[in-house]
Amino acid sequence: AAIARVLVTERLVACANIVPGVRSVFWWDGEVRNDGEVLVLCKTRDSLVDNVTVRVKELHSYDCPCVVAVPIVGGNPDYLAWISAETLRS
């Protein structure tokens, strides 16, 4: 929750949903890992994705935190306008 709060406070994202109890299976340091993680889904504008990535890398304890952007192809126009209104202008 700490990283999510920083991202929202700094207006890099309009909202961050925190989903506990995620299991991730992945290769790391030459072995397959099966670890519990927390998924954080952030809503922001495309122009801020690079800034969000930099900030997460600064704050996260992982050497290589997962930060990926998924394009928004549609949705509630009022909600999409809210995302734009509540994030930094770049």
C-alpha positions, 0 to 999 in steps of 0.5 A: 500500500505504501508504493500505491499511496506515493503514486497517488499522492504524487499524482502519477496515478489517479487510483491504485487497486491493491489485490492481495493473495496473488501467487506468481510462478517465475524463473529467478536466479536459475530456479523456478519460484512460487511466491505470494505477491500483491497485485497493484493495478494503477490507473493513469494516462499513457504519457505518465507510464514512464514516470510511474515505472521509474518511481516504482523501481525507486521504491520497490524492494524487487530488483526487477518489479513488474510494471506493464501498461495495458491500453484502455480501449474503452470505458466509462467516459466520466471515469476516463475523464476523472483519470485525466483530471486527477493526474499530472500534466506532462 
